[in-house]
């Protein structure tokens, strides 16, 4: 590893390292997409190589699948796995109810399908992702390309009656071209500022023609593992009502940092 990791990257790493301990031999595990999920994949790859961990992974994006194969993890599709023991993924925001905003990495559709096909979902995040109210991070909404401007107008019109602060919807771009998801769709980013009723908004958005799925994950997350830059982790279990604190020793020479 060249150079020392930033406090944010350290926080993501320790959260991922802690959550990796949930994975046991023989499990079928959903692997999320994004920077924190990438740390998880590397941690699990290290366990596969050095500890003999054997499990089957269902990635939520092409890039997660590529990384998983690169580090030695067995990868299958969801149709082959059928049902999962566990999904571990990151989040762009989470609140006290463990409602989430996801989709900053553009994989919200596959992430939601995989998470809901699991007995348990564990979210890994740095402490900055915790918010009092969802909505400061733009809410991603996956839409079909056909008639996307009409869909955008319908979404913005719908937001007028929702409990949100802002109502602007912008098409996510990749340079000069629209961003394309793994499923060939576009993404609208909704700049809401604050979402007063996430459950209602999630239900209403999915009724709009042209909308495929939205990035609000409600009643899906079971546990969240929060990482801090000093090596501390906090694991909250919404079903058990428990909070567990731990500390991971941060070793700069860990094999996981090779090639990063």
C-alpha positions, 0 to 999 in steps of 0.5 A: 500500500502506498501512503496511509488511508484517510480516516473515512477509508479506515472507517469503511475498512473496519466496518467491512472487516467487522461485517465479514465475520458474519459470513460462514462456510457454506453460506450464500451471500449477496455482495453490495456495490460501492466503495464500502462494499469493495472493502468487504469483498477484499476482506472476504477474498483475504479470508478465502485465500488465507483462512480457507473460507468457502461460500457462494456470492451473488454480486449486485453489479458487474464491477462487484462480480469482477472484483469478487472473482479477482480475489478468489470468491465463487460467484453465481447468479441469483437464479442459481442461488435462489435464496440467500442467507445474508446480504452485506452492502453499503448505504448512502444514508441511514436513519434511526429506523435503519431506513436507507438511501442507496443507489449512489453507485448506480446499482440500486435495482439489483441491490434491492432485489438481492437484499430482499431475497436474503434472510438478513441484510447487514449494512456497512457504513462510516459514521458520516452516513447516519442522518436524522432525516433521509434526503440530503443525499440525492435519492436515485430513481431508476427509470427506463430510457423510453420517454425519460423526460416525461417520466422526469416531469411526472416524478417532479409533479408527484413530488409537489404533494410529498413531504419533501423540501426540494423537488428537482430531478436531474438525469445522472450523466456519465460525462456527456452521455446519460449514465446507464445501469447494468440493466440498461436503464437511466437514473434520476437523482432527486434533490429533496433535502429532507424526506418526511415520510420515506415509506410513502414516497417509496410507494408513490414513486414506484406507481409512476409509469417509467419508474423501475425502482427507487433507492429507498430501502424500507424494512429491509436492513436488519443490522448496521455496522458503523465504522470509525476512523480510529478502529472502533465499530458499532453494530446495531441490531434492529430486531434484537434492539442491541448495540455492540461496540468493538475495536479492530486493530488497524494494521497498515501492512495487511494483505488487503491493501495490496494493489489499492 
